[in-house]
Amino acid sequence: MLIDDRQTIIFSQRRLPLPLRLFSMVLGLGIAIIVPAPFIIHADWGTPSPGLLLAALCIVFPVIVGSFFVLLAFASSTELRLDPATGCATRMMRGPLLRRHETYPFSALQPPTLIMRDSEDGPFPVLRMRLPRWPAVEMSDFSGRSEAEEWQNRITKLLARA
């Protein structure tokens, strides 16, 4: 969500809803525990080496995939504030595993670039803004290209004032 609050531009990404986080947790734990169980039970040191290697892969792969879903359940919410009063951008990440609060001066930021991405419903606009020491922030909650260009111009003007 991208909003303008008293000349401060705020971009926020909310956490997943609780039912979806619980589903992700149950799915991840199920994949990581139940899928490898038969391979753990039936593998022994008497099995030929290729069989043990295959059993090891069948144990490790589901654990990695399940871990991804468990981490997804704990994903942080993110907020980026572009405040003209302070001349700084503040990125706040809040979650059970990661809490971070970083501030960057506007002079260290580049204006966002507009990218058109393809989807089943047709192309949609994405604003990509690079931050120091972090992957790019991608804003994609626009009704069309014109709205994305309007926000791009507003952010560019805000950063140019610094």
Protein Blocks (a to p, Z undefined) as FASTA:
>chain_A
ZZdeehiacdddddddfklmmmmmmmmmmmmmmmmmmmmmmpcfkbcfklmmmmmmmmmm
mmmmmmmmmmmmmpccddddddfklopacdddddfkbccdddddfklpccddddddddfk
opcdddddddehiacdddfbbfbfklmmmmmmmmmmmmmmZZ
